[in-house]
């Protein structure tokens, strides 16, 4: 009777209702637990128990098979915790699809069709997660109430005062988006010049706004709890792994499945916002995540402490970058320098113009910066501080562009290890889990059809016409000047070796171009450090680098001056193949590469090709 009695014998003969509902036992979370059903317990010798109960309304025989299953002495009943699962929106495959769209949007941001589809999916998914979090913040209490059971702090009636488990599915989405979005806003010239830039701004603002409470709740997770209720699982497996002691202390998803366990968590459904009609599931996550996290809990905790700092820094930098989304990091650096280096005349000139500015300067005895300046110790210190501040911003931005991709990978791996410990509403083989991948694949196939349909139809038509003409005409009717194999390959665009040679040359060109760009950027930074006052203003910079001012507009833009400066830099690498970029890389391809089929007798009709590739019959006698 040791398994029945537990650590100490507290079961007695008599009514079960007060015993089961006591906090000492753990309480009764199941439906109708507030009414005594009149079930009595009698403990007999030799490990025998007797339950006495009255037959109620309905067909009691329908419940007897369940009683036989639960009371089977060869089965094992073990404790299992129950909670609401992650919503289907945040299942494992859904998150992986989201990570993939983020990576595709970043790598192919210059390819309009692919980037548009990928960024659209990523924006929709992450924006929905952000809105979901804001709704959860409003409808849940995010506390640790005593609940219905004051010993274990659970409540079988309502989960509203607790937190919601979906936070652990939302945070990976928001953090991955923020880490990717920050360098994209800072450096992407495509975003700065795109007409949909304003949509990116609102999307980024929503993500950064939701990141603040998400990080706060994650850091302060000790101040709130999930509504986790204890139930039991019925296991029919045998062996040491399925013993009561092993399942009670080391329950995992692997042992749960191998021991053929069935839990009764689905009987529990406390009221919870956004979960109407949803039942609880066993609080069991992915076994591999459980093992990795349990074996490396200290290392993961330290990594989280470090990664949290980077998340917060990315959040602050991304929010500030929204203020200058139309400017490049170099322009922002110059603006920071001019702000910190501004003297009193420049400050007055920012607010007042024309004659009013002149009178204010005269009454305040402020010298105009363009007419004279005393090079005092204060001005030198101010200049150095302005240079140092602007350089610090630029260095941080450059380091961010280098560090954030690695942080993005670490963020995904770390979050997935932790999030996979929580139960999901659907396993990976369910249609709701893998159907988004099929949908994404169909979108990609549709884009490929849209891009390659003309080429495919043209080649199919060419093959059909060639076969048809081969059957129509005898060998003596075919032209004598057949194309050689090399000519056919060149005209149809199937030169595999040439393709790989062009691709390798293009890759080598890209590497050399990046090296030249970095060297030029370092050179330009050195010149800016020597003369930041002139090189931080496009008009003054134009006066410095260009002798013939008549060729410049009255107010040259930063882009004009920058492009001119880059054009003056020597050593820019050149392509070997000028047609190796863009969508027209194989301009020599002739889809309708077909020779004439003519009547060699010199009379009658002959088959040739029209200007649009159509078959045209020509009467040789008329020619």
SEKE-618449 format. One record per residue (C-alpha): x, y, z; residue in three letters. Coordinates in steps of 0.2 Angstrom, whole numbers, plus 2048, in hexadecimal, padded with zeros to 3 digits. Layout:
<semars>
XYZALA/...
</semars>
This chain:
<semars>
800800800UNK/80F80B800UNK/80B8137EFUNK/7FA8167F4UNK/7FD81D805UNK/80C8287FFUNK/81982F80BUNK/80D82E81AUNK/7FD82581BUNK/7F083381BUNK/7E2829812UNK/7D482381EUNK/7C481A81DUNK/7B5824819UNK/7B083280DUNK/7BD8367FFUNK/7B78477FCUNK/7BF85080BUNK/7CF847809UNK/7D184A7F7UNK/7CD85C7F8UNK/7D9860806UNK/7E986A803UNK/7F385C80BUNK/7EF8517FCUNK/7F185F7F0UNK/7DF8637EDUNK/7D285E7DFUNK/7D38697CFUNK/7C785E7C5UNK/7B58647C0UNK/7A88637CDUNK/7B48627DBUNK/7AA86E7E6UNK/79C8617E9UNK/79D8507F3UNK/7998427E7UNK/7978367F6UNK/7A582A7F2UNK/7AC820801UNK/7BC817803UNK/7BF80780DUNK/7D1801810UNK/7D27EE811UNK/7E17E3815UNK/7EC7DC807UNK/7ED7EC7FDUNK/7DB7EC7F9UNK/7D07FB7F8UNK/7BD7FD7F7UNK/7B480C7EFUNK/7A280E7F2UNK/79881A7E8UNK/78681D7E3UNK/78081B7D1UNK/77B82C7CAUNK/7728327BBUNK/77782C7AAUNK/77F81C7A4UNK/78C8187B1UNK/79280A7A7UNK/79B81679BUNK/7A681B7A9UNK/7AB80A7AEUNK/7B88077A1UNK/7C18167A6UNK/7C18107B8UNK/7C88007B3UNK/7D68097AAUNK/7DA8147B8UNK/7D98077C6UNK/7E47FA7BCUNK/7F17F47C9UNK/7FD7F07BBUNK/7FD8037B5UNK/8078117BCUNK/7FF8217C2UNK/80C8307C4UNK/80A8427C8UNK/80B84E7B9UNK/8098617B8UNK/7FD8697ACUNK/7FD87A7A4UNK/7F6882795UNK/80187F785UNK/80A88C77AUNK/7FD89276DUNK/7FF88A75CUNK/80689A755UNK/81689775FUNK/81888475CUNK/82A87F757UNK/82887E744UNK/81F88F744UNK/82E89774DUNK/83A88E741UNK/831895732UNK/8318A6739UNK/8448A573CUNK/8468A072AUNK/83C8AE723UNK/8478BA72DUNK/8578B3726UNK/8508B3715UNK/84A8C5716UNK/85B8CA71CUNK/8668C170FUNK/85A8C4700UNK/8558D6705UNK/85A8DC6F4UNK/8508CF6EBUNK/83F8D86EAUNK/8338C96E8UNK/83B8BD6F5UNK/83F8CB701UNK/82D8D1700UNK/8268C0704UNK/8328BC712UNK/8318CD71BUNK/81E8CD719UNK/81D8BC722UNK/82A8C272FUNK/8218D2733UNK/8108CB734UNK/8168BD740UNK/8208C874BUNK/8138D674CUNK/8068C9750UNK/8118C375FUNK/8138D5765UNK/8018D9765UNK/7FD8C876DUNK/8098CD77BUNK/8018DE77EUNK/7F08D577FUNK/7F78C978CUNK/7FE8D7796UNK/7ED8DE797UNK/7E38CF79BUNK/7EE8C57A7UNK/7F48CA7B8UNK/8068C47B7UNK/8068C07C9UNK/8098B17D5UNK/7F88B07DEUNK/7F48A37ECUNK/7E689C7E1UNK/7D988F7E5UNK/7E78847EDUNK/7F188E7F9UNK/7FE8807FBUNK/80387E7E8UNK/7FC88F7E2UNK/7F18897D4UNK/7DF88D7CFUNK/7D48817C6UNK/7C788F7C3UNK/7D189D7BBUNK/7E38A17B4UNK/7E08B47B2UNK/7EA8B97C1UNK/7F98AF7BBUNK/8058B17ACUNK/8028A979BUNK/80E89C793UNK/80D8A4782UNK/81A8B1789UNK/8278A4786UNK/8228A2774UNK/8218B5771UNK/8328B9778UNK/83D8AF76BUNK/8338B875DUNK/8358C9764UNK/8488C7769UNK/84D8C0758UNK/8438CD74FUNK/84B8DB759UNK/85D8D4757UNK/85A8D3744UNK/8518E3742UNK/85D8EF74BUNK/86C8ED73EUNK/8608EC730UNK/8598FD735UNK/86B904737UNK/8738FE728UNK/8678F971AUNK/86690670CUNK/8588FC705UNK/84D900714UNK/852912714UNK/84E915702UNK/83E90A701UNK/82D911700UNK/82790570DUNK/83390C719UNK/825913724UNK/81E901726UNK/82E8FB72CUNK/82F909739UNK/81E905740UNK/8228F3741UNK/8338F674AUNK/82A902756UNK/81D8F475AUNK/82B8E775DUNK/8368F2768UNK/8268F7772UNK/8228E5775UNK/8348E1779UNK/8348EB789UNK/8268E2793UNK/82C8D178CUNK/83E8D3792UNK/8378DA7A3UNK/82C8CB7A6UNK/8398BF7A1UNK/8468C77ADUNK/8398C77BBUNK/8328B67B8UNK/8348B37CAUNK/8268BF7CEUNK/8188B67C4UNK/8138A47C1UNK/80A8997B5UNK/7FA8917BBUNK/80187F7BCUNK/7F58727C3UNK/7FB8607C9UNK/7F28517C1UNK/7F78407BDUNK/7FC8357AEUNK/7F78237ACUNK/8068197A4UNK/80580779EUNK/817804799UNK/8237F87A2UNK/8357F87A7UNK/8418027B2UNK/83E8127A7UNK/82B8107AAUNK/82C80D7BDUNK/8238197C9UNK/8338207D0UNK/83A8247BFUNK/82B82C7B8UNK/8278367C8UNK/83883E7C8UNK/83E83E7B6UNK/82E8407ABUNK/83384579AUNK/82B845788UNK/835836784UNK/83082C793UNK/81E832792UNK/81D82B780UNK/82781B783UNK/81D817793UNK/80C81A78AUNK/806827796UNK/7F682F795UNK/7F383F7A0UNK/7E28467A6UNK/7E88587A4UNK/7DA85A797UNK/7CD85A7A4UNK/7D486B7ABUNK/7D087B7A2UNK/7D088A7AEUNK/7C989A7A7UNK/7D78A379EUNK/7D68B2791UNK/7D98AD77FUNK/7D789B783UNK/7C4898783UNK/7C1885781UNK/7D3880783UNK/7D887278EUNK/7E9870798UNK/7F6864792UNK/80585B79BUNK/8128687A0UNK/82085E797UNK/82C86578AUNK/83885E77DUNK/843851785UNK/85385777DUNK/850869783UNK/84D863794UNK/85E859794UNK/86886778DUNK/861875799UNK/86286A7A8UNK/8748657A5UNK/8798777A0UNK/86E8817ABUNK/87C88C7B1UNK/88488F7A0UNK/873894799UNK/86F89F7A7UNK/87F8A97A5UNK/87D8AA792UNK/86B8B1795UNK/8738BE7A1UNK/87E8C3793UNK/8728C2785UNK/8658CC78EUNK/8718DB78EUNK/8738DA77BUNK/8608D9779UNK/85E8E9783UNK/86C8F177AUNK/8648EC769UNK/8538F276FUNK/85A903774UNK/865905764UNK/8578FF759UNK/84B90C761UNK/85791A75EUNK/85A91574CUNK/848917748UNK/84B92A74BUNK/85892A73DUNK/85291C731UNK/854927722UNK/86692A726UNK/87591F725UNK/88191C734UNK/88D92872CUNK/88093572BUNK/87B93273DUNK/88D933743UNK/88F94473BUNK/87F94A743UNK/885945754UNK/89594E751UNK/88C95E74CUNK/88195D75BUNK/88F95B767UNK/89A96775EUNK/88D97575CUNK/892986764UNK/886993769UNK/88599B758UNK/88098A750UNK/87398775EUNK/86B99875AUNK/86C995748UNK/86298574AUNK/85398E751UNK/85499F749UNK/8599A4737UNK/85C9B472DUNK/85C9C5735UNK/8559BF745UNK/8639B3747UNK/8709C1743UNK/8689CD750UNK/8689BF75EUNK/87A9BC75BUNK/87E9CE75BUNK/8749D276BUNK/87C9C2774UNK/88D9C676DUNK/88F9B5766UNK/89B9B3758UNK/8959AA748UNK/89E99A745UNK/8A299E733UNK/8AA9AF737UNK/8B59AB745UNK/8B899F754UNK/8C499F762UNK/8CD98F763UNK/8CC98D776UNK/8CF97E781UNK/8BC97C783UNK/8BA97B771UNK/8C796F76FUNK/8C096477CUNK/8AF966774UNK/8B5961763UNK/8BE95276AUNK/8AE94C774UNK/8A394E765UNK/8AF94475AUNK/8B0937768UNK/89D93676AUNK/89A934757UNK/8A8927755UNK/8A191D764UNK/89091D75CUNK/89891774BUNK/8A290A753UNK/89490375DUNK/88990274DUNK/8978F9744UNK/89A8ED752UNK/8878EA752UNK/8878E5740UNK/8958D8744UNK/88E8D2754UNK/87B8D1751UNK/87B8C3744UNK/8848B8751UNK/8788BE75FUNK/86A8BA753UNK/8708A8752UNK/8738A6765UNK/8628AE769UNK/8598A175EUNK/863892765UNK/862898777UNK/84F89C776UNK/84B88C76EUNK/85388277BUNK/84988A789UNK/83888C77FUNK/83987977AUNK/83787578DUNK/82587B78CUNK/816871785UNK/80F875774UNK/7FE87376EUNK/80286975FUNK/81185D75BUNK/81B86074BUNK/811852741UNK/80185C743UNK/7FB865734UNK/7F987573DUNK/80C874741UNK/81387072FUNK/806878724UNK/80E88A725UNK/81E88271EUNK/81487B70FUNK/80C88C70DUNK/81D89570DUNK/823888700UNK/81488B6F5UNK/81889E6F6UNK/82A89A6F0UNK/82488F6E2UNK/81889D6DDUNK/8268AA6DCUNK/83189E6D3UNK/82389A6C6UNK/8208AD6C4UNK/8338B06C1UNK/8378A16B6UNK/82789D6ADUNK/82C8A769DUNK/83D89E69CUNK/83588D6A0UNK/82788F693UNK/833895686UNK/83F886688UNK/83087A688UNK/82A882678UNK/83B880671UNK/83C86E675UNK/82B86B66EUNK/82F87465EUNK/83F86B65CUNK/83785A65EUNK/82985F652UNK/835865645UNK/83F855647UNK/83084A643UNK/82A856635UNK/83A85762AUNK/84584A623UNK/85884B626UNK/85B852615UNK/84F861619UNK/859867628UNK/866875626UNK/878870623UNK/87F87D630UNK/87A875640UNK/88087D650UNK/88F875659UNK/88C86F66AUNK/89687E672UNK/88B88A668UNK/87B88166EUNK/881882680UNK/88689567EUNK/875899676UNK/86A88F682UNK/873895692UNK/878884699UNK/88A88769AUNK/88D8806ACUNK/89F8836ADUNK/89D8956A6UNK/88F8986B3UNK/89A8926C2UNK/8A989C6BBUNK/89E8AC6BBUNK/8978A86CCUNK/8A88A66D3UNK/8AE8B66CBUNK/89F8BF6D2UNK/8A38B86E4UNK/8B58BD6E2UNK/8B08CF6DCUNK/8A48D16EBUNK/8B28CC6F7UNK/8BE8D86EFUNK/8B18E66EFUNK/8AD8E3702UNK/8C08E5706UNK/8C18F46FBUNK/8B28FC704UNK/8B98F8715UNK/8CA900711UNK/8C190F709UNK/8B6911718UNK/8C5911724UNK/8CD91E719UNK/8BE929719UNK/8BD92772CUNK/8CF92D72EUNK/8CC93C724UNK/8BC94072DUNK/8C593F73EUNK/8D294B738UNK/8C5958732UNK/8B4953739UNK/8AC965738UNK/8AE966725UNK/8AB953721UNK/89B95272CUNK/89295F721UNK/88E95B70FUNK/89096D709UNK/8A0970711UNK/8A795F70CUNK/8A29636FAUNK/8AD9726FBUNK/8BB968702UNK/8BC95A6F5UNK/8B69636E5UNK/8BF9726DDUNK/8B29776D0UNK/8A397C6DBUNK/8989806CCUNK/89596D6C9UNK/88D96B6DAUNK/87B9716DEUNK/87997E6EBUNK/8749716F9UNK/87D9616F4UNK/8769526FDUNK/880946708UNK/87D9386FBUNK/8849436EDUNK/8949476F6UNK/8969366FCUNK/89492E6EBUNK/8A193B6E3UNK/8AD9376F1UNK/8AC9246EEUNK/8AE9266DBUNK/8BE92F6DEUNK/8C59216E8UNK/8D19166DEUNK/8D39036DEUNK/8C08FF6DCUNK/8BF8ED6D6UNK/8B78E96C5UNK/8AD8DA6BFUNK/8B48CE6B3UNK/8A38CA6ACUNK/8988DA6ABUNK/8888D06AAUNK/88A8C66BAUNK/87E8D06C5UNK/86C8D36C4UNK/85E8C86BCUNK/8658CA6ABUNK/8758C06AFUNK/8748B569FUNK/8708C2692UNK/8778B7685UNK/8698AA687UNK/85E8A7678UNK/84F89D67DUNK/84989A66BUNK/85A895664UNK/85488B655UNK/85B88A644UNK/85088C634UNK/84887C62DUNK/84787F61AUNK/84387660BUNK/854872602UNK/84C86F5F2UNK/84A8825EFUNK/8388815ECUNK/8288805F7UNK/826886609UNK/833886616UNK/832888629UNK/83B896632UNK/8398A1642UNK/8308B1643UNK/8358C064DUNK/82B8BA65CUNK/8318A865BUNK/8218A1652UNK/822895643UNK/82189E632UNK/81F895622UNK/82789E613UNK/825899600UNK/8368985F9UNK/83089C5E7UNK/8288AC5EDUNK/8398B25F4UNK/
</semars>
